[in-house]
Structures are given as structure tokens and as C-alpha cells.
Amino acid sequence: MLQVGLCDDEPVLLDTLEEKVRRCFSENLIFAEIQAFTGGQNLLYEAEDGKRFDLLLLDIEMPGMDGLELASRLRLLLPDALLIFITSHVEFALDAYELSTFRYIPKNNMDGRLEHALLDAAAAIQLQQSQSYIISNQNRLERIPLKNLLYIQHVEKNSLLVTDLPAPENTGKSGGAEHTEFKVRKTLQEIYEELNPDDFLFIDRGFIVNLSHVMSVKAGCCILRDGTRLPVSQARMPVLKEHLLSFWKQHI
């Protein structure tokens, strides 16, 4: 289900926008939870409290905190959220795009462009979410973007998924300022079979690495972007070098 946040300081326009968004998603069988805010501070409070938003539709010209400032602060909390600005002030378009804006819609052309923007955003979010590892059991449901997954390590009867995600407050997850770890009761082989073998590789019996985070390979180890060193077995070293060269040629 998409998590959508709307923000406009004019209640009548906000109600109209919410109605249009709900109708578009309903008619296209897209399930969404929509929250509307008349002030940017309230939306920011929700994000600071851990509320996840996949899509944000913001007015720019608002008293106090304008939409551009709000978006820049939300970017720190919700780096993957898509931003759509809906405003009467086209002169802010360049500033808006510097915030990696998904769409910029003038209010006088909202009917002509809003639905296309919403459907494009929903498709982009669906693709983004498909590029994730899902942890699902009776007690938890969590989504880890694969781009944030550094490596997986075998620990006793569990596998430890180590990420560069910030550790949320008041959770059972371990991790410091740089790494957050998710413990899963699966074998490394079971997890490996759920991943794309072009992007992830066994480098030792106890480690799977995300090739996109590997910066160099030296005797007996590989070094990640953040300086983490992982052991590479002698048997896997030539395999790692071969896969890494292929990966770099495709992505660099």
C-alpha cells in the first residue's frame, strides 16, 4: 500500500487535491493511505516520528516553512520518497528540481497533469519497492532496499543482514551510526536464492557481499565503500575478481 502525504496551507485546495488523488488511485486499483496536512510542521513531525511516506505532494508558497524548505528537511528523513510540487509559482521550478523533484505541476494545469504524474509515481514506487529484500514472519514485516544492503553474515543459526541504514530509535535492531543489522532465521543459501546473483556473491562460507559496495580487493579480503573489510576465501577470490570486473564494466 502506498503511503502518501499531501500538504497545502489552503484547506479548500487541500480537500480538492485529496479528492483528486483518492479518485485517481481508486479508479486505477492502486491501494493508498493518504494523509493531508495544512502545515508543513505537522507533516515533518510525522516523518520525525518514523512515519514512512512513499509519495509527497507539496505546495510551495506556505506561511512559515515553505514547501522548498519542508522538502529539503524531509529529504533527510525520507530520501527515497518521490516529491511532486503543486503550485501557482512557476518561478520556483528550478529550485524545486534541485531537490530531485519527480514532477512539478502548475495549479492552473492540475487536471491535465496530475493523473499522469500520480500513475507514473505509483509505477516508479512499485519498481523501487520490488528492488528490496522483505523480512516477513509472524512478528515483523520490514523492507530493506537492496542498495542499502552491504553484506550478509552467518551468525550461529541466523543470518545477519548488515545495512548502511540509520538505526531507528526504540527498536530492537542493533547498529551504530554507520550500520544497522537485521537478524533473520534463515541460512545464507536460502537468502542468496532470494537475491539477484549478478549483484550478490558468496565470498566465503560465512559471507555474501553486495558487489555494488565493493571498492577494492586485496589479499584475503574485499574492502567496501565505508572501509569495512570482509574475508574472502582463497577458493572464492578468483570468482570474486571475475564477477567484480563484470559488474564494474556494466555499471561504471
Secondary structure as GFF3:
##gff-version 3
##sequence-region A 1 252
A	DSSP	beta_strand	2	7	.	.	.	ID=ss1
A	DSSP	alpha_helix	11	27	.	.	.	ID=ss2
A	DSSP	beta_strand	32	37	.	.	.	ID=ss3
A	DSSP	alpha_helix	40	48	.	.	.	ID=ss4
A	DSSP	beta_strand	55	58	.	.	.	ID=ss5
A	DSSP	alpha_helix	67	77	.	.	.	ID=ss6
A	DSSP	beta_strand	82	87	.	.	.	ID=ss7
A	DSSP	three_ten_helix	90	92	.	.	.	ID=ss8
A	DSSP	alpha_helix	93	97	.	.	.	ID=ss9
A	DSSP	beta_strand	103	106	.	.	.	ID=ss10
A	DSSP	three_ten_helix	107	109	.	.	.	ID=ss11
A	DSSP	alpha_helix	110	130	.	.	.	ID=ss12
A	DSSP	beta_strand	132	136	.	.	.	ID=ss13
A	DSSP	beta_strand	141	145	.	.	.	ID=ss14
A	DSSP	three_ten_helix	146	148	.	.	.	ID=ss15
A	DSSP	beta_strand	149	155	.	.	.	ID=ss16
A	DSSP	beta_strand	158	163	.	.	.	ID=ss17
A	DSSP	beta_strand	174	175	.	.	.	ID=ss18
A	DSSP	beta_strand	180	184	.	.	.	ID=ss19
A	DSSP	alpha_helix	188	192	.	.	.	ID=ss20
A	DSSP	beta_strand	200	204	.	.	.	ID=ss21
A	DSSP	beta_strand	207	210	.	.	.	ID=ss22
A	DSSP	three_ten_helix	211	213	.	.	.	ID=ss23
A	DSSP	beta_strand	214	218	.	.	.	ID=ss24
A	DSSP	beta_strand	221	224	.	.	.	ID=ss25
A	DSSP	beta_strand	229	231	.	.	.	ID=ss26
A	DSSP	alpha_helix	237	251	.	.	.	ID=ss27
###
